[in-house]
Amino acid sequence: MPKTYRYLITDFPYQKVDPSRLALEIQEEPDIYIALIYVNVEPTLCDIVFKAELSEPEEYTLASGILPNHSGEPLPDKEAPTMADGRPLVRADTRPLDTATYFTTAGDTASGIGDGTVLMWDFGPDSEFTTVSGPYDCSCGSHIPTGYKAQIIDLKFLDPIYLKDGTIYFFDAPWGTFATMSILVPAGGYYPNENGSIPSEALGLPAGDHYSYATHDVIFYRYVNRHFMYGSCPMGDELNAEGSMVDALPVGWFIRAGIVTPISDNKSKGFADFEMYRHRSVILEGDTP
């Protein structure tokens, strides 16, 4: 349960507290392992709220290490970005400044960008894609019931990517066909989990967060859930997100798509296109994958 630690403003050396600066000082303190929730400042009081009760050494560090050294001064404003000629950069989109827009139907390989697995499926008799039949619990998050089958597609990327929008193109889909797409953490990786047992500093990360270890491929986020398709949509069914992911998909994590269709389907097919932001779209001469 959350635990509140209340101090008087007069407990601070300069009788003033800046909540943003104090929160940053707490989060950067390596000897405090419990995650901070927030700092609230009133005219005479300062409440510091953690996710759980601090240990005695942690509480001592807070009261005797952080508070006596808190200046109470606001954090400096970050310098606003500008164009090369000095004009202020004003934008209404969510694209990170050091990235560009990238459209693709394919992932990467270990040696190249855009030359990996294609997000394409084909249930025709001459299909080259592997099909699994139900009942089956797909690791993309889809349950394939009796009477249905599916094709599973994994897309991996060399660089961090920021997913945004996408479009699904499909042809001759029978009633009951649907798509599911998820972000997965590969077995052997770590992922943020507020209920995890691994403190972030044990992984060399800033203190205050918790992580879990993936003993198998773990679904971290399912961003397309049972999106049904019927008939043909040659112009594409757009999935608009309006804004991009706030945090990039880490290198090593991947997208897994599952296309599920009735077992009697012997001709439907389709593909999907991603709009995303990434730092590069080709590997220039002298660069490394």
DRENDO-574425 format. One record per residue (C-alpha): x, y, z; residue in one letter. Coordinates in nm, 3 decimals, padded with zeros to 5 digits. Layout:
DRENDO-574425
+---------+---------+---------+------+
!       X !       Y !       Z ! code !
+---------+---------+---------+------+
!       X !       Y !       Z !    a !
...
+---------+---------+---------+------+
end
This chain:
DRENDO-574425
+---------+---------+---------+------+
!       X !       Y !       Z ! code !
+---------+---------+---------+------+
!  00.000 !  00.000 !  00.000 !    m !
!  00.116 !  00.358 ! -00.062 !    p !
!  00.298 !  00.521 !  00.228 !    k !
!  00.305 !  00.896 !  00.294 !    t !
!  00.599 !  01.068 !  00.466 !    y !
!  00.505 !  01.416 !  00.592 !    r !
!  00.758 !  01.687 !  00.669 !    y !
!  00.733 !  02.052 !  00.768 !    l !
!  00.861 !  02.307 !  00.522 !    i !
!  01.084 !  02.424 !  00.806 !    t !
!  01.253 !  02.082 !  00.797 !    d !
!  01.418 !  02.191 !  00.472 !    f !
!  01.733 !  02.406 !  00.488 !    p !
!  01.592 !  02.700 !  00.292 !    y !
!  01.230 !  02.665 !  00.413 !    q !
!  01.106 !  02.604 !  00.059 !    k !
!  01.043 !  02.298 ! -00.158 !    v !
!  01.020 !  02.254 ! -00.533 !    d !
!  00.818 !  01.932 ! -00.591 !    p !
!  00.967 !  01.858 ! -00.934 !    s !
!  01.326 !  01.899 ! -00.816 !    r !
!  01.262 !  01.698 ! -00.498 !    l !
!  01.096 !  01.417 ! -00.695 !    a !
!  01.393 !  01.402 ! -00.933 !    l !
!  01.639 !  01.395 ! -00.642 !    e !
!  01.450 !  01.105 ! -00.484 !    i !
!  01.425 !  00.912 ! -00.811 !    q !
!  01.798 !  00.951 ! -00.874 !    e !
!  01.895 !  00.833 ! -00.525 !    e !
!  02.040 !  00.480 ! -00.566 !    p !
!  01.984 !  00.388 ! -00.198 !    d !
!  01.605 !  00.430 ! -00.220 !    i !
!  01.448 !  00.131 ! -00.393 !    y !
!  01.077 !  00.194 ! -00.336 !    i !
!  00.915 !  00.381 ! -00.624 !    a !
!  00.801 !  00.737 ! -00.567 !    l !
!  00.438 !  00.817 ! -00.658 !    i !
!  00.433 !  01.196 ! -00.610 !    y !
!  00.542 !  01.494 ! -00.402 !    v !
!  00.277 !  01.738 ! -00.279 !    n !
!  00.367 !  02.076 ! -00.131 !    v !
!  00.136 !  02.295 !  00.078 !    e !
!  00.215 !  02.625 !  00.252 !    p !
!  00.359 !  02.457 !  00.562 !    t !
!  00.377 !  02.087 !  00.473 !    l !
!  00.544 !  01.854 !  00.223 !    c !
!  00.398 !  01.507 !  00.162 !    d !
!  00.621 !  01.251 ! -00.012 !    i !
!  00.422 !  00.945 ! -00.122 !    v !
!  00.586 !  00.612 ! -00.210 !    f !
!  00.433 !  00.291 ! -00.344 !    k !
!  00.519 !  00.112 ! -00.018 !    a !
!  00.679 !  00.175 !  00.318 !    e !
!  01.049 !  00.256 !  00.313 !    l !
!  01.302 !  00.048 !  00.499 !    s !
!  01.483 !  00.214 !  00.790 !    e !
!  01.798 !  00.281 !  00.581 !    p !
!  01.584 !  00.426 !  00.300 !    e !
!  01.393 !  00.652 !  00.537 !    e !
!  01.722 !  00.765 !  00.692 !    y !
!  01.859 !  00.847 !  00.345 !    t !
!  01.547 !  01.050 !  00.267 !    l !
!  01.546 !  01.247 !  00.593 !    a !
!  01.921 !  01.287 !  00.646 !    s !
!  02.058 !  01.279 !  00.292 !    g !
!  01.808 !  01.425 !  00.047 !    i !
!  01.606 !  01.675 !  00.251 !    l !
!  01.904 !  01.864 !  00.405 !    p !
!  02.053 !  01.913 !  00.057 !    n !
!  01.735 !  02.025 ! -00.118 !    h !
!  01.771 !  02.381 ! -00.248 !    s !
!  01.402 !  02.438 ! -00.314 !    g !
!  01.486 !  02.606 ! -00.645 !    e !
!  01.278 !  02.522 ! -00.955 !    p !
!  01.440 !  02.306 ! -01.220 !    l !
!  01.571 !  02.505 ! -01.516 !    p !
!  01.348 !  02.516 ! -01.821 !    d !
!  01.462 !  02.302 ! -02.109 !    k !
!  01.580 !  02.501 ! -02.406 !    e !
!  01.314 !  02.502 ! -02.677 !    a !
!  01.421 !  02.334 ! -03.003 !    p !
!  01.494 !  02.554 ! -03.301 !    t !
!  01.554 !  02.518 ! -03.673 !    m !
!  01.905 !  02.544 ! -03.817 !    a !
!  01.856 !  02.920 ! -03.871 !    d !
!  01.743 !  02.976 ! -03.513 !    g !
!  01.369 !  03.002 ! -03.573 !    r !
!  01.156 !  02.831 ! -03.301 !    p !
!  01.041 !  02.485 ! -03.401 !    l !
!  00.662 !  02.467 ! -03.367 !    v !
!  00.491 !  02.136 ! -03.448 !    r !
!  00.155 !  01.972 ! -03.393 !    a !
!  00.257 !  01.608 ! -03.448 !    d !
!  00.401 !  01.344 ! -03.214 !    t !
!  00.713 !  01.253 ! -03.411 !    r !
!  01.030 !  01.254 ! -03.199 !    p !
!  01.269 !  01.522 ! -03.325 !    l !
!  01.546 !  01.286 ! -03.438 !    d !
!  01.321 !  01.050 ! -03.636 !    t !
!  01.148 !  01.045 ! -03.974 !    a !
!  00.826 !  00.886 ! -04.100 !    t !
!  00.865 !  00.532 ! -04.238 !    y !
!  00.602 !  00.321 ! -04.414 !    f !
!  00.660 ! -00.053 ! -04.446 !    t !
!  00.496 ! -00.391 ! -04.480 !    t !
!  00.812 ! -00.570 ! -04.367 !    a !
!  01.040 ! -00.598 ! -04.067 !    g !
!  01.421 ! -00.599 ! -04.066 !    d !
!  01.680 ! -00.873 ! -04.062 !    t !
!  02.002 ! -00.884 ! -03.862 !    a !
!  02.184 ! -00.730 ! -04.158 !    s !
!  01.933 ! -00.504 ! -04.328 !    g !
!  01.640 ! -00.265 ! -04.290 !    i !
!  01.310 ! -00.354 ! -04.454 !    g !
!  01.424 ! -00.689 ! -04.593 !    d !
!  01.273 ! -00.908 ! -04.322 !    g !
!  00.944 ! -01.093 ! -04.280 !    t !
!  00.650 ! -00.938 ! -04.466 !    v !
!  00.317 ! -00.892 ! -04.291 !    l !
!  00.130 ! -01.093 ! -04.553 !    m !
! -00.096 ! -01.397 ! -04.540 !    w !
! -00.242 ! -01.637 ! -04.795 !    d !
! -00.480 ! -01.926 ! -04.727 !    f !
! -00.491 ! -02.039 ! -05.090 !    g !
! -00.396 ! -02.395 ! -05.195 !    p !
! -00.053 ! -02.286 ! -05.320 !    d !
!  00.033 ! -02.075 ! -05.015 !    s !
!  00.394 ! -02.077 ! -04.895 !    e !
!  00.294 ! -01.969 ! -04.542 !    f !
!  00.261 ! -02.204 ! -04.245 !    t !
! -00.091 ! -02.259 ! -04.113 !    t !
! -00.193 ! -02.393 ! -03.770 !    v !
! -00.536 ! -02.537 ! -03.697 !    s !
! -00.756 ! -02.497 ! -03.390 !    g !
! -00.817 ! -02.554 ! -03.114 !    p !
! -00.498 ! -02.361 ! -03.043 !    y !
! -00.393 ! -02.070 ! -02.819 !    d !
! -00.179 ! -01.844 ! -03.032 !    c !
!  00.104 ! -01.654 ! -02.865 !    s !
! -00.020 ! -01.337 ! -03.037 !    c !
! -00.312 ! -01.346 ! -02.795 !    g !
! -00.570 ! -01.504 ! -03.025 !    s !
! -00.759 ! -01.820 ! -02.938 !    h !
! -00.811 ! -02.032 ! -03.247 !    i !
! -01.126 ! -02.236 ! -03.185 !    p !
! -01.222 ! -02.567 ! -03.342 !    t !
! -01.319 ! -02.509 ! -03.702 !    g !
! -01.065 ! -02.229 ! -03.753 !    y !
! -00.701 ! -02.197 ! -03.861 !    k !
! -00.440 ! -01.922 ! -03.849 !    a !
! -00.115 ! -01.789 ! -03.989 !    q !
!  00.131 ! -01.628 ! -03.745 !    i !
!  00.372 ! -01.355 ! -03.860 !    i !
!  00.660 ! -01.207 ! -03.656 !    d !
!  00.823 ! -00.874 ! -03.744 !    l !
!  01.151 ! -00.766 ! -03.582 !    k !
!  01.343 ! -00.439 ! -03.616 !    f !
!  01.710 ! -00.337 ! -03.591 !    l !
!  01.641 !  00.000 ! -03.432 !    d !
!  01.392 !  00.142 ! -03.182 !    p !
!  01.065 !  00.222 ! -03.360 !    i !
!  00.762 !  00.434 ! -03.271 !    y !
!  00.447 !  00.270 ! -03.406 !    l !
!  00.174 !  00.505 ! -03.526 !    k !
! -00.092 !  00.411 ! -03.784 !    d !
! -00.153 !  00.114 ! -04.010 !    g !
! -00.368 ! -00.017 ! -04.294 !    t !
! -00.499 ! -00.369 ! -04.356 !    i !
! -00.569 ! -00.486 ! -04.712 !    y !
! -00.764 ! -00.811 ! -04.749 !    f !
! -00.930 ! -01.012 ! -05.023 !    f !
! -01.209 ! -01.278 ! -05.023 !    d !
! -01.219 ! -01.300 ! -04.643 !    a !
! -01.506 ! -01.523 ! -04.527 !    p !
! -01.731 ! -01.431 ! -04.236 !    w !
! -01.544 ! -01.483 ! -03.908 !    g !
! -01.194 ! -01.386 ! -04.027 !    t !
! -01.005 ! -01.156 ! -03.790 !    f !
! -00.660 ! -01.018 ! -03.711 !    a !
! -00.483 ! -00.971 ! -03.378 !    t !
! -00.149 ! -00.792 ! -03.335 !    m !
!  00.061 ! -00.771 ! -03.020 !    s !
!  00.396 ! -00.646 ! -02.897 !    i !
!  00.599 ! -00.928 ! -02.743 !    l !
!  00.900 ! -00.943 ! -02.514 !    v !
!  01.125 ! -01.233 ! -02.625 !    p !
!  01.211 ! -01.511 ! -02.382 !    a !
!  01.516 ! -01.411 ! -02.181 !    g !
!  01.432 ! -01.040 ! -02.186 !    g !
!  01.313 ! -00.803 ! -01.914 !    y !
!  01.008 ! -00.581 ! -01.920 !    y !
!  00.867 ! -00.308 ! -01.691 !    p !
!  00.605 ! -00.439 ! -01.449 !    n !
!  00.503 ! -00.249 ! -01.136 !    e !
!  00.433 ! -00.585 ! -00.972 !    n !
!  00.765 ! -00.736 ! -01.084 !    g !
!  01.023 ! -00.861 ! -00.838 !    s !
!  01.335 ! -00.711 ! -01.001 !    i !
!  01.424 ! -00.351 ! -00.903 !    p !
!  01.531 ! -00.140 ! -01.197 !    s !
!  01.869 ! -00.058 ! -01.043 !    e !
!  01.956 ! -00.431 ! -01.051 !    a !
!  01.948 ! -00.396 ! -01.430 !    l !
!  02.160 ! -00.083 ! -01.429 !    g !
!  01.856 !  00.145 ! -01.478 !    l !
!  01.745 !  00.448 ! -01.273 !    p !
!  01.598 !  00.349 ! -00.937 !    a !
!  01.227 !  00.349 ! -00.868 !    g !
!  01.078 !  00.100 ! -01.116 !    d !
!  01.031 ! -00.276 ! -01.118 !    h !
!  01.079 ! -00.536 ! -01.390 !    y !
!  00.994 ! -00.899 ! -01.464 !    s !
!  01.198 ! -01.164 ! -01.644 !    y !
!  01.041 ! -01.326 ! -01.951 !    a !
!  01.075 ! -01.703 ! -01.915 !    t !
!  00.884 ! -01.731 ! -02.246 !    h !
!  00.764 ! -01.489 ! -02.513 !    d !
!  00.543 ! -01.247 ! -02.317 !    v !
!  00.265 ! -01.031 ! -02.460 !    i !
!  00.342 ! -00.679 ! -02.336 !    f !
!  00.066 ! -00.497 ! -02.524 !    y !
! -00.208 ! -00.609 ! -02.761 !    r !
! -00.282 ! -00.314 ! -02.988 !    y !
! -00.511 ! -00.482 ! -03.245 !    v !
! -00.766 ! -00.713 ! -03.084 !    n !
! -00.990 ! -00.941 ! -03.294 !    r !
! -01.022 ! -00.694 ! -03.580 !    h !
! -01.276 ! -00.864 ! -03.807 !    f !
! -01.249 ! -00.866 ! -04.186 !    m !
! -01.513 ! -00.969 ! -04.438 !    y !
! -01.510 ! -00.968 ! -04.817 !    g !
! -01.245 ! -00.760 ! -04.993 !    s !
! -01.094 ! -00.423 ! -04.906 !    c !
! -00.845 ! -00.340 ! -05.184 !    p !
! -00.829 !  00.028 ! -05.082 !    m !
! -00.731 ! -00.066 ! -04.728 !    g !
! -00.892 ! -00.053 ! -04.385 !    d !
! -00.709 !  00.221 ! -04.197 !    e !
! -00.630 !  00.192 ! -03.827 !    l !
! -00.564 !  00.549 ! -03.715 !    n !
! -00.390 !  00.614 ! -03.385 !    a !
! -00.366 !  00.996 ! -03.421 !    e !
! -00.041 !  00.993 ! -03.218 !    g !
!  00.262 !  00.768 ! -03.205 !    s !
!  00.388 !  00.553 ! -02.919 !    m !
!  00.539 !  00.765 ! -02.641 !    v !
!  00.821 !  00.517 ! -02.579 !    d !
!  00.995 !  00.337 ! -02.865 !    a !
!  00.964 ! -00.038 ! -02.912 !    l !
!  01.297 ! -00.163 ! -02.771 !    p !
!  01.536 ! -00.347 ! -02.999 !    v !
!  01.476 ! -00.720 ! -02.950 !    g !
!  01.105 ! -00.685 ! -02.883 !    w !
!  00.886 ! -00.771 ! -03.180 !    f !
!  00.539 ! -00.757 ! -03.333 !    i !
!  00.343 ! -01.079 ! -03.368 !    r !
!  00.034 ! -01.086 ! -03.589 !    a !
! -00.221 ! -01.365 ! -03.601 !    g !
! -00.468 ! -01.395 ! -03.890 !    i !
! -00.753 ! -01.634 ! -03.803 !    v !
! -01.003 ! -01.769 ! -04.056 !    t !
! -01.257 ! -02.056 ! -04.085 !    p !
! -01.101 ! -02.394 ! -04.166 !    i !
! -01.302 ! -02.402 ! -04.494 !    s !
! -01.125 ! -02.090 ! -04.624 !    d !
! -00.907 ! -02.179 ! -04.923 !    n !
! -00.858 ! -01.846 ! -05.099 !    k !
! -00.845 ! -01.542 ! -04.870 !    s !
! -00.526 ! -01.340 ! -04.855 !    k !
! -00.402 ! -00.999 ! -04.751 !    g !
! -00.126 ! -00.779 ! -04.617 !    f !
! -00.080 ! -00.487 ! -04.380 !    a !
!  00.120 ! -00.165 ! -04.390 !    d !
!  00.271 !  00.017 ! -04.090 !    f !
!  00.331 !  00.386 ! -04.046 !    e !
!  00.600 !  00.442 ! -03.787 !    m !
!  00.882 !  00.674 ! -03.687 !    y !
!  01.242 !  00.556 ! -03.676 !    r !
!  01.592 !  00.703 ! -03.678 !    h !
!  01.701 !  00.557 ! -04.012 !    r !
!  01.546 !  00.372 ! -04.305 !    s !
!  01.864 !  00.248 ! -04.476 !    v !
!  02.211 !  00.146 ! -04.361 !    i !
!  02.453 !  00.399 ! -04.506 !    l !
!  02.804 !  00.308 ! -04.616 !    e !
!  03.027 !  00.271 ! -04.311 !    g !
!  02.731 !  00.232 ! -04.075 !    d !
!  02.662 ! -00.089 ! -03.885 !    t !
!  02.334 ! -00.282 ! -03.858 !    p !
+---------+---------+---------+------+
end
